[in-house]
Amino acid sequence: MSNIPKLRFKEFSGEWEEKKISQIFEITRGNVLAVPMMSQEKKDDFQYPVYSSQTKNNGLTGYYNEYLFEDCITWTTDGANAGDANLRRGKFYCTNVCGVLKSDKGYANQCIAEILNTITKKYVSYVGNPKLMNNTMGGIKITIPSSIDEQTKIASFLSAVDTKIDLVTKQLDVSKNFKKGLLQQMFV
């Protein structure tokens, strides 16, 4: 099945294609890691970020002295955030409640992570504790640009938008704190 999206960069004209996640990724999971074995701060001997299923701090739980993966997409397999996908750049460790999508062909990019986030919640099992397990993830079909160059362009654009959102969010926090300080001085 091919598809052409309504909005795209003008230099690309090829059709998009439907692929199963298992066709473009090696699907695996992280390992159990006790919190006391991690450092809460990045140090010379604890330099690799550890990601879990939490949403606070983009899933960052701490830092560890070993890594399991590099440049992959993770997703939350269990709990309230089951199905949330994130691109993890660089070397990292992740816990057993994170599924990992590995690709040596460039598919582990922001474009694919964003596409996943538009669809994965439909595949979460809500019987008991919400879950999106490896076999279910592998069967999900997504429509993606057939060109890695187009995926890269989309990923760069989305990363720039995320950077802008982060900047505006920080500016908003500073402004709120400024107002709070003014109110404390005005109405004490």
SEMAR-96472 format. One line per field, with one value per atom (N, C-alpha, C, O): residue in three letters; x, y, z. Coordinates in Angstrom, 2 decimals, padded with zeros to 5 digits. Layout:
residues N
aa = Ala,...
east = X,...
north = Y,...
up = Z,...
END
This chain:
residues 188
aa = Met,Met,Met,Met,Ser,Ser,Ser,Ser,Asn,Asn,Asn,Asn,Ile,Ile,Ile,Ile,Pro,Pro,Pro,Pro,Lys,Lys,Lys,Lys,Leu,Leu,Leu,Leu,Arg,Arg,Arg,Arg,Phe,Phe,Phe,Phe,Lys,Lys,Lys,Lys,Glu,Glu,Glu,Glu,Phe,Phe,Phe,Phe,Ser,Ser,Ser,Ser,Gly,Gly,Gly,Gly,Glu,Glu,Glu,Glu,Trp,Trp,Trp,Trp,Glu,Glu,Glu,Glu,Glu,Glu,Glu,Glu,Lys,Lys,Lys,Lys,Lys,Lys,Lys,Lys,Ile,Ile,Ile,Ile,Ser,Ser,Ser,Ser,Gln,Gln,Gln,Gln,Ile,Ile,Ile,Ile,Phe,Phe,Phe,Phe,Glu,Glu,Glu,Glu,Ile,Ile,Ile,Ile,Thr,Thr,Thr,Thr,Arg,Arg,Arg,Arg,Gly,Gly,Gly,Gly,Asn,Asn,Asn,Asn,Val,Val,Val,Val,Leu,Leu,Leu,Leu,Ala,Ala,Ala,Ala,Val,Val,Val,Val,Pro,Pro,Pro,Pro,Met,Met,Met,Met,Met,Met,Met,Met,Ser,Ser,Ser,Ser,Gln,Gln,Gln,Gln,Glu,Glu,Glu,Glu,Lys,Lys,Lys,Lys,Lys,Lys,Lys,Lys,Asp,Asp,Asp,Asp,Asp,Asp,Asp,Asp,Phe,Phe,Phe,Phe,Gln,Gln,Gln,Gln,Tyr,Tyr,Tyr,Tyr,Pro,Pro,Pro,Pro,Val,Val,Val,Val,Tyr,Tyr,Tyr,Tyr,Ser,Ser,Ser,Ser,Ser,Ser,Ser,Ser,Gln,Gln,Gln,Gln,Thr,Thr,Thr,Thr,Lys,Lys,Lys,Lys,Asn,Asn,Asn,Asn,Asn,Asn,Asn,Asn,Gly,Gly,Gly,Gly,Leu,Leu,Leu,Leu,Thr,Thr,Thr,Thr,Gly,Gly,Gly,Gly,Tyr,Tyr,Tyr,Tyr,Tyr,Tyr,Tyr,Tyr,Asn,Asn,Asn,Asn,Glu,Glu,Glu,Glu,Tyr,Tyr,Tyr,Tyr,Leu,Leu,Leu,Leu,Phe,Phe,Phe,Phe,Glu,Glu,Glu,Glu,Asp,Asp,Asp,Asp,Cys,Cys,Cys,Cys,Ile,Ile,Ile,Ile,Thr,Thr,Thr,Thr,Trp,Trp,Trp,Trp,Thr,Thr,Thr,Thr,Thr,Thr,Thr,Thr,Asp,Asp,Asp,Asp,Gly,Gly,Gly,Gly,Ala,Ala,Ala,Ala,Asn,Asn,Asn,Asn,Ala,Ala,Ala,Ala,Gly,Gly,Gly,Gly,Asp,Asp,Asp,Asp,Ala,Ala,Ala,Ala,Asn,Asn,Asn,Asn,Leu,Leu,Leu,Leu,Arg,Arg,Arg,Arg,Arg,Arg,Arg,Arg,Gly,Gly,Gly,Gly,Lys,Lys,Lys,Lys,Phe,Phe,Phe,Phe,Tyr,Tyr,Tyr,Tyr,Cys,Cys,Cys,Cys,Thr,Thr,Thr,Thr,Asn,Asn,Asn,Asn,Val,Val,Val,Val,Cys,Cys,Cys,Cys,Gly,Gly,Gly,Gly,Val,Val,Val,Val,Leu,Leu,Leu,Leu,Lys,Lys,Lys,Lys,Ser,Ser,Ser,Ser,Asp,Asp,Asp,Asp,Lys,Lys,Lys,Lys,Gly,Gly,Gly,Gly,Tyr,Tyr,Tyr,Tyr,Ala,Ala,Ala,Ala,Asn,Asn,Asn,Asn,Gln,Gln,Gln,Gln,Cys,Cys,Cys,Cys,Ile,Ile,Ile,Ile,Ala,Ala,Ala,Ala,Glu,Glu,Glu,Glu,Ile,Ile,Ile,Ile,Leu,Leu,Leu,Leu,Asn,Asn,Asn,Asn,Thr,Thr,Thr,Thr,Ile,Ile,Ile,Ile,Thr,Thr,Thr,Thr,Lys,Lys,Lys,Lys,Lys,Lys,Lys,Lys,Tyr,Tyr,Tyr,Tyr,Val,Val,Val,Val,Ser,Ser,Ser,Ser,Tyr,Tyr,Tyr,Tyr,Val,Val,Val,Val,Gly,Gly,Gly,Gly,Asn,Asn,Asn,Asn,Pro,Pro,Pro,Pro,Lys,Lys,Lys,Lys,Leu,Leu,Leu,Leu,Met,Met,Met,Met,Asn,Asn,Asn,Asn,Asn,Asn,Asn,Asn,Thr,Thr,Thr,Thr,Met,Met,Met,Met,Gly,Gly,Gly,Gly,Gly,Gly,Gly,Gly,Ile,Ile,Ile,Ile,Lys,Lys,Lys,Lys,Ile,Ile,Ile,Ile,Thr,Thr,Thr,Thr,Ile,Ile,Ile,Ile,Pro,Pro,Pro,Pro,Ser,Ser,Ser,Ser,Ser,Ser,Ser,Ser,Ile,Ile,Ile,Ile,Asp,Asp,Asp,Asp,Glu,Glu,Glu,Glu,Gln,Gln,Gln,Gln,Thr,Thr,Thr,Thr,Lys,Lys,Lys,Lys,Ile,Ile,Ile,Ile,Ala,Ala,Ala,Ala,Ser,Ser,Ser,Ser,Phe,Phe,Phe,Phe,Leu,Leu,Leu,Leu,Ser,Ser,Ser,Ser,Ala,Ala,Ala,Ala,Val,Val,Val,Val,Asp,Asp,Asp,Asp,Thr,Thr,Thr,Thr,Lys,Lys,Lys,Lys,Ile,Ile,Ile,Ile,Asp,Asp,Asp,Asp,Leu,Leu,Leu,Leu,Val,Val,Val,Val,Thr,Thr,Thr,Thr,Lys,Lys,Lys,Lys,Gln,Gln,Gln,Gln,Leu,Leu,Leu,Leu,Asp,Asp,Asp,Asp,Val,Val,Val,Val,Ser,Ser,Ser,Ser,Lys,Lys,Lys,Lys,Asn,Asn,Asn,Asn,Phe,Phe,Phe,Phe,Lys,Lys,Lys,Lys,Lys,Lys,Lys,Lys,Gly,Gly,Gly,Gly,Leu,Leu,Leu,Leu,Leu,Leu,Leu,Leu,Gln,Gln,Gln,Gln,Gln,Gln,Gln,Gln,Met,Met,Met,Met,Phe,Phe,Phe,Phe,Val,Val,Val,Val
east = 000.84,000.00,000.88,001.80,000.63,001.38,000.47,-000.76,001.09,000.34,001.19,002.42,000.55,001.26,000.58,-000.62,001.33,000.72,000.36,000.88,-000.55,-001.00,000.09,000.24,000.85,001.86,003.23,003.48,004.12,005.47,006.41,005.97,007.70,008.70,008.68,008.56,008.79,008.60,009.63,009.34,010.82,011.83,011.62,012.36,010.59,010.32,008.98,008.00,008.97,007.74,007.39,006.30,008.28,008.01,006.88,006.59,006.27,005.19,005.74,006.90,004.89,005.24,004.79,003.91,005.41,005.09,004.72,005.17,003.90,003.48,004.48,004.81,004.93,005.88,005.46,004.94,005.69,005.54,006.79,007.89,006.62,007.77,008.82,010.02,008.37,009.32,010.11,011.14,009.64,010.37,011.54,012.50,011.46,012.49,013.32,014.31,012.92,013.65,013.93,013.18,015.01,015.22,014.53,014.76,013.68,012.88,013.42,013.55,013.73,014.27,013.79,012.92,014.36,014.01,015.26,016.33,015.11,016.20,016.31,015.65,017.16,017.41,017.01,016.97,016.74,016.47,017.72,018.83,017.53,018.64,018.13,017.22,018.71,018.29,018.71,019.82,017.82,018.08,019.38,020.12,019.69,020.94,022.22,023.28,022.12,023.29,023.57,024.62,022.60,022.73,023.20,023.13,023.67,023.96,022.85,022.37,022.44,021.41,022.00,021.26,023.32,024.00,024.98,025.54,025.19,026.16,027.56,027.88,028.39,029.77,030.68,030.20,031.98,032.93,032.71,032.79,032.43,032.26,030.78,030.50,029.86,028.44,027.93,027.24,028.29,028.00,026.85,026.41,026.36,025.32,023.93,023.66,023.04,021.69,020.94,021.11,020.11,019.26,017.81,017.37,017.08,015.69,014.76,015.08,013.61,012.60,011.25,011.19,010.18,008.84,008.25,007.16,008.95,008.39,008.38,009.12,007.55,007.51,008.28,008.69,008.50,009.26,010.65,011.30,011.11,012.46,012.69,013.78,011.65,011.74,012.16,012.81,011.78,012.09,013.45,013.79,014.25,015.59,015.50,014.93,016.05,016.00,017.30,017.29,018.41,019.72,020.79,020.56,021.99,023.14,023.82,023.81,024.42,025.05,026.41,026.70,027.24,028.60,028.69,029.79,027.57,027.55,026.38,025.43,026.48,025.35,024.96,025.76,023.70,023.18,022.95,023.09,022.61,022.17,022.75,023.28,022.63,023.05,022.12,021.85,021.64,020.78,019.62,019.60,018.68,017.52,016.25,016.31,015.12,013.83,013.42,013.50,012.99,012.45,010.95,010.45,010.26,008.85,008.55,009.19,007.59,007.16,006.29,005.27,006.70,005.96,004.86,003.85,005.03,004.09,003.73,004.55,002.47,002.06,001.26,000.90,000.99,000.12,000.60,-000.20,001.90,002.47,002.78,003.53,002.22,002.49,002.25,001.21,003.22,003.12,003.89,004.13,004.27,005.03,006.39,007.15,006.69,007.95,008.85,008.38,010.15,011.14,012.40,012.88,012.93,014.23,015.29,015.24,016.23,017.32,018.61,019.08,019.18,020.44,021.62,021.60,022.65,023.86,023.72,022.76,024.70,024.73,023.89,023.92,023.12,022.25,021.96,022.23,021.40,020.92,019.43,018.98,018.65,017.24,016.79,017.34,015.76,015.27,014.35,014.04,013.93,013.13,011.71,011.01,011.27,009.94,010.02,009.08,011.15,011.32,011.58,012.47,010.79,011.09,012.07,012.12,012.86,013.88,013.77,013.68,013.78,013.77,015.13,015.50,015.88,017.23,017.22,016.56,017.97,018.07,019.47,019.98,020.08,021.37,021.19,022.16,019.94,019.64,019.09,018.63,019.14,018.72,017.27,016.82,016.52,015.11,014.90,013.82,015.89,015.76,016.00,017.10,014.94,015.04,013.78,012.80,013.82,012.70,011.42,010.32,011.56,010.40,009.63,008.41,010.31,009.65,009.10,008.00,009.84,009.35,008.03,007.10,007.95,006.71,005.57,004.43,005.87,004.84,004.32,003.11,005.22,004.80,003.88,002.88,004.22,003.40,001.99,001.10,001.77,000.42,-000.44,-001.65,000.18,-000.56,-000.46,-001.37,000.61,000.85,-000.23,-000.51,-000.84,-001.87,-003.03,-003.70,-003.29,-004.37,-004.06,-004.97,-002.79,-002.38,-002.09,-001.74,-002.24,-002.01,-003.16,-004.33,-002.83,-003.83,-004.14,-003.24,-005.42,-005.82,-006.49,-007.28,-006.18,-006.68,-005.69,-004.55,-006.14,-005.23,-004.27,-004.69,-003.00,-001.96,-001.78,-001.57,-001.86,-001.67,-000.33,000.70,-000.36,000.86,000.91,-000.12,002.11,002.37,003.65,004.76,003.46,004.57,005.26,004.74,006.44,007.28,006.55,006.64,005.84,005.20,004.10,003.92,003.38,002.35,003.02,002.57,004.08,004.81,005.30,005.19,005.83,006.36,005.33,005.66,004.07,003.00,002.37,001.57,002.72,002.14,002.64,003.82,001.70,002.04,002.00,001.05,003.04,003.09,003.39,004.01,002.95,003.23,004.34,004.22,005.44,006.65,007.19,006.90,007.97,008.64,009.56,010.30,009.54,010.42,011.87,012.78,012.08,013.43,013.91,013.25,015.08,015.69,016.00,015.94,016.32,016.58,015.35,015.46,014.18,012.96,012.69,012.27,012.94,012.78,013.71,013.31,014.95,015.93,015.49,015.62,014.97,014.49,013.33,013.30,012.39,011.27,011.77,011.33,012.70,013.25,013.93,013.75,014.71,015.38,014.37,014.52,013.33,012.29,011.60,011.40,011.22,010.53,011.43,010.96,012.72,013.67,013.76,013.84,013.75,013.78,012.52,012.58,011.38,010.12,010.20,009.81,010.70,010.84,011.77,011.50,012.87,013.80,013.10,013.28,012.30,011.54,010.54,010.40,009.85,008.89,009.60,009.11,010.76,011.53,011.93,011.83,012.39,012.80,011.63,011.75,010.50,009.32,008.83,008.40,008.88,008.48,009.36,008.86,010.67,011.59,011.31,011.33,011.04,010.71,009.42,009.32,008.45,007.19,007.43,006.87,008.26,008.57,009.26,008.94,010.20,010.89,009.89,009.93,008.99,007.98,007.03,006.68,006.64,005.77,006.48,005.88,007.76,008.53,008.70,008.65,008.91,009.02,007.72,007.76,006.59,005.29,005.09,004.63,005.45,005.31,006.12,005.65,007.36,008.21,007.60,007.64,007.03,006.37,005.19,005.02,004.37,003.20,003.59,002.94,004.67,005.12,005.57,005.34,006.21,006.67,005.52,005.55,004.52,003.41,002.37,001.78,002.15,001.03,001.45,000.68,002.65,003.11,002.67,002.95
north = -001.18,000.00,001.24,001.34,002.16,003.40,004.55,004.45,005.62,006.76,008.00,007.95,009.12,010.39,011.34,011.59,011.89,012.81,014.15,014.51,014.87,016.18,017.23,018.09,017.17,018.17,017.51,016.55,018.04,017.50,018.53,019.53,018.27,019.16,019.02,017.91,020.17,020.18,019.39,018.97,019.16,018.44,016.93,016.20,016.45,015.01,014.74,015.44,013.71,013.41,011.92,011.54,011.07,009.63,009.28,010.01,008.15,007.69,007.17,006.77,007.18,006.58,005.13,004.76,004.31,002.89,002.39,002.92,001.36,000.76,-000.35,-001.21,-000.31,-001.32,-001.77,-000.98,-003.04,-003.53,-003.14,-003.11,-002.83,-002.47,-003.58,-003.30,-004.84,-005.96,-006.06,-006.73,-005.40,-005.40,-004.42,-004.61,-003.39,-002.35,-002.23,-001.49,-002.95,-002.87,-004.24,-005.20,-004.31,-005.41,-004.96,-003.85,-005.81,-005.44,-006.16,-007.39,-005.41,-005.99,-005.16,-004.31,-005.43,-004.69,-004.39,-004.95,-003.48,-003.15,-004.21,-005.24,-003.93,-004.87,-004.24,-003.02,-005.10,-004.65,-003.95,-004.43,-002.84,-002.12,-001.47,-000.64,-001.86,-001.31,000.15,000.52,000.98,002.42,002.70,003.60,001.96,002.26,002.06,002.56,001.33,001.12,002.30,002.37,003.22,004.39,005.61,005.65,006.58,007.89,008.82,008.71,009.73,010.69,011.83,012.60,011.93,012.97,012.32,011.26,012.97,012.49,012.75,013.86,011.71,011.80,011.10,010.43,011.26,010.61,009.10,008.50,008.48,007.03,006.60,005.41,007.54,007.26,008.24,009.21,007.96,008.92,008.54,009.36,007.31,006.87,007.04,006.53,007.78,007.97,006.64,005.76,006.53,005.36,005.83,006.74,005.20,005.55,004.46,003.27,004.90,003.96,004.37,005.12,003.89,004.18,005.47,005.87,006.13,007.37,008.48,008.42,009.49,010.61,011.81,012.68,011.85,012.95,012.97,011.93,014.14,014.31,013.44,012.91,013.31,012.55,011.09,010.49,010.54,009.15,008.91,007.77,009.97,009.83,009.49,010.26,008.34,007.87,008.16,008.38,008.17,008.39,008.11,008.16,007.79,007.51,006.23,005.91,005.52,004.23,004.16,004.95,003.21,003.10,002.17,001.93,001.64,000.80,001.24,001.87,000.90,001.18,-000.11,-001.03,-000.15,-001.31,-001.01,-001.89,000.24,000.58,001.93,002.69,002.19,003.47,003.86,003.06,005.09,005.64,004.70,004.09,004.59,003.72,004.47,005.56,003.87,004.36,003.44,002.21,004.04,003.24,003.49,004.52,002.54,002.77,002.15,001.18,002.73,002.25,001.03,001.08,-000.10,-001.34,-001.54,-002.18,-001.00,-001.25,000.04,000.95,000.11,001.21,002.27,002.12,003.35,004.42,005.02,005.52,004.98,005.59,004.58,004.88,003.40,002.34,002.87,003.47,002.64,003.07,004.33,004.62,005.11,006.34,006.00,005.22,006.57,006.31,007.54,008.67,007.29,008.37,007.97,006.85,008.90,008.70,008.91,009.91,008.00,008.12,008.21,007.23,009.41,009.63,009.28,009.50,008.73,008.39,007.07,006.32,006.80,005.56,005.72,006.76,004.66,004.72,003.33,002.32,003.31,002.09,002.29,003.41,001.24,001.38,000.16,-000.93,000.40,-000.64,-001.60,-001.40,-002.63,-003.69,-003.26,-004.01,-002.08,-001.60,-000.72,000.02,-000.80,-000.10,-001.12,-001.96,-001.01,-001.77,-000.94,000.28,-001.61,-000.92,-001.35,-002.53,-000.34,-000.57,-000.18,001.00,-001.17,-000.96,-001.07,-001.93,-000.17,-000.22,000.22,001.24,-000.55,-000.13,000.49,000.72,000.77,001.36,002.78,003.34,003.38,004.76,004.98,006.13,003.91,004.07,004.59,005.10,004.48,005.00,006.51,006.99,007.23,008.68,009.34,008.66,010.65,011.40,011.26,011.25,011.17,011.01,009.74,009.79,008.63,007.35,007.37,006.85,007.95,008.04,008.82,008.42,009.92,010.72,009.96,010.03,009.24,008.43,007.38,007.16,006.74,005.74,006.35,005.74,007.55,008.18,008.51,008.71,008.57,008.83,007.57,007.65,006.40,005.16,004.13,003.33,004.15,003.06,002.92,001.80,004.00,003.92,003.02,002.44,002.90,002.04,000.56,-000.28,000.24,-001.16,-001.55,-002.70,-000.61,-000.90,-001.75,-001.45,-002.81,-003.64,-003.00,-002.77,-002.73,-002.10,-003.10,-002.70,-004.40,-005.41,-005.45,-005.89,-004.97,-004.85,-003.69,-002.60,-003.94,-002.93,-002.69,-003.66,-001.44,-001.19,-001.73,-001.57,-002.38,-002.99,-002.86,-002.91,-002.69,-002.79,-003.62,-003.10,-004.90,-005.84,-005.92,-005.43,-006.55,-006.62,-007.23,-006.69,-008.33,-008.99,-008.11,-008.09,-007.38,-006.46,-005.32,-004.95,-004.74,-003.65,-004.12,-003.38,-005.31,-005.83,-005.93,-005.84,-006.13,-006.28,-004.97,-004.96,-003.87,-002.57,-002.17,-002.28,-001.70,-001.21,000.32,000.92,000.94,002.39,002.76,002.00,003.94,004.45,005.47,006.45,005.22,006.04,006.48,005.85,007.56,007.93,006.80,006.25,006.46,005.40,005.86,005.04,007.16,007.72,008.09,008.84,007.57,007.94,009.44,010.08,010.01,011.45,012.26,013.26,011.82,012.52,012.34,013.28,011.14,010.91,011.84,012.42,011.96,012.82,014.28,014.98,014.73,016.12,016.36,017.38,015.44,015.55,015.54,016.34,014.64,014.54,015.84,016.30,016.44,017.71,018.82,019.61,018.86,019.86,019.68,020.65,018.44,018.19,018.49,018.98,018.18,018.51,020.02,020.49,020.77,022.24,022.76,023.69,022.17,022.56,022.24,023.07,021.05,020.68,021.64,022.01,022.04,022.99,024.32,024.92,024.76,026.02,025.89,026.81,024.77,024.54,024.58,025.20,023.91,023.92,025.34,025.71,026.12,027.50,028.34,029.08,028.23,029.00,028.56,029.39,027.26,026.76,027.33,027.73,027.38,027.97,029.45,029.95,030.16,031.58,031.78,032.72,030.91,030.99,030.77,031.48,029.78,029.51,030.71,031.07,031.32,032.51,033.64,034.31,033.84,034.89,034.63,035.57,033.39,033.04,033.31,033.85,032.93,033.19,034.69,035.15,035.44,036.89,037.48,038.31,037.04,037.52,037.15,037.96,035.91,035.46,036.35,036.74,036.67,037.56,038.94,039.54,039.46,040.77,040.75,041.65,039.71,039.61,039.53,040.13,038.79,038.67,040.03,040.36,040.83,042.16,043.15,044.08,042.99,043.94,043.73,044.68,042.48,042.17,041.51,040.74,041.80,041.23,042.12,041.83
up = 000.00,000.00,000.00,000.82,-000.88,-000.94,-000.54,-000.60,-000.15,000.32,000.14,000.27,-000.16,-000.25,000.72,000.60,001.69,002.66,002.01,000.96,002.68,002.17,002.32,001.46,003.40,003.69,003.66,004.39,002.81,002.76,002.15,001.59,002.26,001.69,000.17,-000.37,-000.53,-001.98,-002.76,-003.88,-002.21,-002.97,-003.00,-003.67,-002.27,-002.26,-002.94,-002.71,-003.77,-004.49,-004.49,-004.92,-004.02,-004.01,-003.06,-002.12,-003.32,-002.46,-001.13,-001.03,-000.14,001.14,001.11,000.33,001.96,001.94,003.33,004.35,003.34,004.60,004.96,004.14,006.21,006.70,008.09,008.88,008.36,009.72,010.50,009.94,011.77,012.61,012.56,012.52,012.58,012.55,011.24,011.19,010.18,008.91,008.89,008.15,009.72,009.66,010.94,010.97,011.98,013.25,013.84,013.63,014.58,015.52,016.80,017.27,017.36,018.52,019.75,019.74,020.79,022.01,023.21,023.07,024.38,025.60,026.39,026.15,027.34,028.25,029.33,029.28,030.33,031.43,032.76,032.91,033.72,035.08,035.62,035.41,036.30,036.91,038.18,038.14,039.32,040.61,040.71,040.32,041.24,041.38,042.15,041.76,043.24,043.97,043.15,043.52,042.03,041.19,040.26,039.63,040.18,039.30,040.09,041.32,039.35,039.91,039.45,038.32,040.31,039.92,039.09,038.47,039.10,038.33,037.37,037.65,036.24,035.26,035.81,036.23,035.80,036.28,035.28,034.37,035.44,034.54,034.47,033.40,035.63,035.65,035.52,035.44,035.51,035.30,034.24,034.54,032.98,031.92,031.00,030.20,031.11,030.17,030.79,031.88,030.10,030.63,030.72,029.89,031.76,031.95,031.80,032.49,030.88,030.63,031.15,031.09,031.66,032.14,031.56,030.59,032.16,031.65,032.19,031.79,033.08,033.64,032.60,031.62,032.82,031.89,032.42,031.65,033.72,034.29,033.67,033.54,033.29,032.74,031.49,031.29,030.67,029.41,029.63,028.77,030.78,031.08,031.69,032.01,031.86,032.42,033.91,034.69,034.28,035.67,036.40,037.61,035.68,036.28,035.25,034.05,035.76,034.89,035.37,036.56,034.42,034.73,034.05,033.15,034.49,033.95,032.74,032.24,032.27,031.08,030.20,030.66,028.92,028.03,027.33,027.17,026.91,026.18,024.70,023.86,024.40,023.06,022.64,023.45,021.32,020.78,019.63,018.74,019.67,018.61,018.26,017.19,019.18,019.01,019.40,019.97,019.08,019.57,020.71,020.59,021.82,022.92,023.01,022.55,023.60,023.92,025.28,025.69,025.96,027.26,027.06,026.37,027.67,027.48,028.51,028.21,029.71,030.80,031.52,031.65,031.99,032.84,032.11,030.94,032.82,032.32,031.01,030.22,030.77,029.56,028.47,027.54,028.57,027.59,026.18,025.89,025.30,023.92,023.60,022.43,024.61,024.35,023.74,024.32,022.59,021.89,021.93,021.85,022.07,022.12,021.37,021.49,020.61,020.00,021.07,021.78,021.20,022.16,021.37,020.80,021.33,020.60,021.48,022.69,020.87,021.60,022.34,022.14,023.20,023.97,025.22,025.88,025.55,026.71,027.24,026.59,028.44,029.09,029.28,029.53,029.17,029.52,030.32,030.21,031.12,032.00,031.25,030.07,031.95,031.35,030.98,030.30,031.41,031.02,029.78,029.45,029.10,027.83,026.73,026.84,025.69,024.48,023.67,023.80,022.85,022.06,020.60,020.28,019.71,018.28,017.74,017.76,017.24,016.72,015.20,014.63,014.56,013.10,012.68,013.15,011.81,011.26,009.87,009.15,009.50,008.19,008.30,007.31,009.50,009.67,010.05,010.12,010.30,010.65,012.07,012.38,012.94,014.30,014.24,014.51,013.90,013.77,014.33,014.63,014.47,015.05,014.23,014.79,012.93,012.06,012.42,012.62,012.51,012.82,014.24,014.48,015.20,016.58,016.63,017.33,015.88,015.86,015.19,015.64,014.12,013.45,014.44,014.53,015.16,016.15,017.20,017.58,017.68,018.71,018.25,019.07,016.94,016.45,016.41,016.21,016.59,016.37,017.52,017.69,018.30,019.26,020.33,020.76,020.75,021.82,021.40,022.25,020.10,019.60,019.84,019.81,020.07,020.21,021.66,021.94,022.59,024.00,024.52,024.27,025.26,025.91,027.26,028.07,027.50,028.76,029.71,030.56,029.56,030.47,031.65,031.50,032.80,033.94,033.71,033.33,033.95,033.75,032.24,031.51,031.76,030.32,029.83,030.48,028.66,028.12,026.60,025.91,026.10,024.66,024.53,024.62,024.32,024.34,022.96,021.96,022.96,021.76,020.56,019.45,020.77,019.63,019.02,017.80,019.86,019.36,018.61,017.52,019.18,018.51,017.15,016.17,017.08,015.81,014.72,013.54,015.10,014.12,013.67,012.73,014.33,013.96,012.58,012.27,011.75,010.41,010.44,010.95,009.89,009.78,008.34,007.60,007.94,006.61,006.75,007.48,006.02,006.18,004.82,003.80,004.81,003.56,003.11,003.93,001.85,001.37,001.32,001.29,001.32,001.28,002.68,003.40,003.06,004.34,004.33,005.39,003.17,003.09,003.50,004.20,003.07,003.46,004.95,005.63,005.47,006.91,007.69,008.70,007.21,007.88,007.86,008.86,006.74,006.62,007.58,008.27,007.64,008.56,010.00,010.83,010.30,011.66,012.07,013.19,011.17,011.46,011.73,012.66,010.91,011.09,012.45,013.18,012.77,014.04,015.24,016.26,015.11,016.18,016.39,017.53,015.30,015.40,016.08,016.89,015.77,016.42,017.91,018.74,018.27,019.68,020.42,021.56,019.77,020.38,020.65,021.70,019.69,019.85,021.00,021.80,021.08,022.16,023.50,024.44,023.61,024.86,025.26,026.42,024.28,024.54,025.04,026.02,024.36,024.76,026.14,026.94,026.41,027.72,028.82,029.87,028.59,029.57,029.75,030.88,028.65,028.74,029.53,030.32,029.33,030.06,031.56,032.39,031.90,033.31,033.96,035.09,033.24,033.76,033.99,035.02,033.04,033.16,034.34,035.06,034.53,035.67,036.98,037.92,037.06,038.28,038.52,039.66,037.45,037.56,038.12,039.03,037.58,038.07,039.54,040.34,039.88,041.27,042.21,043.27,041.79,042.58,042.72,043.80,041.63,041.69,042.65,043.47,042.54,043.41,044.88,045.74,045.17,046.56,047.09,048.25,046.23,046.66,046.72,047.53,045.88,045.83,046.92,047.42,047.29,048.17,049.48,050.06,049.97,051.24,052.36,053.53
END
